[in-house]
Amino acid sequence: MMRRTPAVPAVDGRDRGVTGEASAVVRAFAARGFAWGGDWSSLEDHQHFSVSGG
């Protein structure tokens, strides 16, 4: 039997469908070298990731 860990919400509470900085999705992409659009200085884009760093 596989043991599950508690899920971290993918939304930050402001808008449905917006990925928050603490989400498992953002952490998984960051671990693979992607930059999250929510950290971009030119324009925050919470639903996108960039392998080139944004």
N, C-alpha and C positions, 0 to 999 in steps of 0.2 A: 504494500500500500504506500502510495506517495504522500509525504507530509507536505502540507501547504503552509506557507508563511502568510501573515496578514498582508493584504493588498494595500498599496498606497494609492490614494485617489489620483486619477489622471487629470482631474479638473481642479483649478485653484479656488473655486467658489464664486468667481466673478461672472463667468460666462460658461454655459454648457459647451463642451467640445473644445475648450481652450486648455492646452497642456500647461500645467504649472511646473515651476522649477524643481519641486520636490517629487515629481512623479517618477514612477519606474521607467516610463518611456524615455524621459529626458536623461535619466541616469544610464540607461542601456545604450543610447546613442552616444553619449559622452564617453563611455568606456571604450567605444570603438572609434573615437577620434572625430566625431561630428560636433559641430557647434550648434547650439539651440538658438532659434530665431528670437526667443525672449531675451537673450543676452546681447543681441546685436545693438550697436550704438547708433547706427544710421536710421534704423526703423525697426521697432519691435514687431516680430512676426511669430507669434506663439505656436503656430501650426506647422512651422517649417524647420528643417535641419539642413546644414551645409557641411559637406566634407572639406570644403576649402576654408571654412571658418567664418563665413559671412562677410 
